[in-house]
Amino acid sequence: MAYTVPKLDDYSPASLDKAVQELLTALRQEADAIGSENDWKEFRDRWMARKNGILTQVNDLWLKAAPGPSKRDVGGRVNQLKGQVEQAVEAAQQRTSGSSSKARLESERIDITLPGIHPVLGAEHPVIKTMNEIVNVFRAMGYSVAEGPEIETDYFNFEALNFPPNHPARDTQDTLFVAGQEKKQQRDRLLLRTHTSPVQIHAMEKQPPPIRVVVPGKVHRADTADATHSPIFHQVEGLAVDTNITFSDLKGTLDHAMKALFGSNVKTRFYPSFFPFTEPSADVQVTCFKCGGKGCRLCKMSGWIELLGCGMVDPGVFKFVEKNGYDAQKISGFAFGMGVERITMLKYGIDDIQLFYQGDVRFLQQFA
Ligand code: DAH
């Protein structure tokens, strides 16, 4: 039989105790019987509905009807009951919502034994890969790595590298100038660096000799894109300055580097050349890796392939950093610079430089 709130005739403490006990027993039994969210809603309304819920009835039948002297006692008990009912309703709600979230988890069960979806792994771009290889060859010989700005002043890109103003050697570097610089002195005018060589000057300004440094970086030239030209490309520069550095050190260092990059079979030769910032200057050529030196289309039947420029640092360059300990009477050094795209193309037999910049995954995947 469902519990109903009795009318009270007897307001003695003993009789009140009994009535309270019966109500709490009913509360506990009904709470225990709740199995679903719907059950819980019914339970809540039966006990707490403002209109005719059991608490309201208790208020009307017990408290309001109590004779004056008992009001205080009954009021205390009814207040306490209110708290107990609220607690029971809340606890029951937690139990039922707990069981329904269990059901939700159940419905969301996943099969962890299914094979996963493999994310496609990216890979180093071939140009960056080659650049890192070159840098690592020199790091292994004790060189440190430096970088410099891509927007340079005329001073660093040309003047301090011994290209005098208006010298024709400047024309060999098709320079992109920043517009609107005419009011500045020539040496302060901004341009996009045409080579990584200006970082030689930055490095020597920062650090007195001895110095051994390699500089990977991006350079810019006003070239129209075609199979062998790109207006943006990459170089690795090198600089070594110390006491008693000779051309033999330059030859030994670069011969070792070329063998490390292209295999121990390649031979190198140093072919006279000109750069304003080195004297003497040379182009480094390696035996053609396609024909091994016999002569083929790749090496234009010469058996040799030109890979980089180098030379002994011109005393005219040291003049610009003399105050930082670079006294051409006491020290000497060599420098070199190479194009990373060109070396990558030769290494992998790629015949169009534009392939590096098109982002075609079918091309790039081959280097993964
Ligand atoms: N900076 C030259 C260029 O871009 C390459 C080069 C040649 C760098 C000789 C050097 C060097 O350091 O000694 O054409």
Residues whose N, C-alpha, C, O or C-beta is under 5 A from the ligand:
A	BS01	DAH	T194 H195 S197 G238 F275 T278 G309 C310 G311 A335 F336 G337
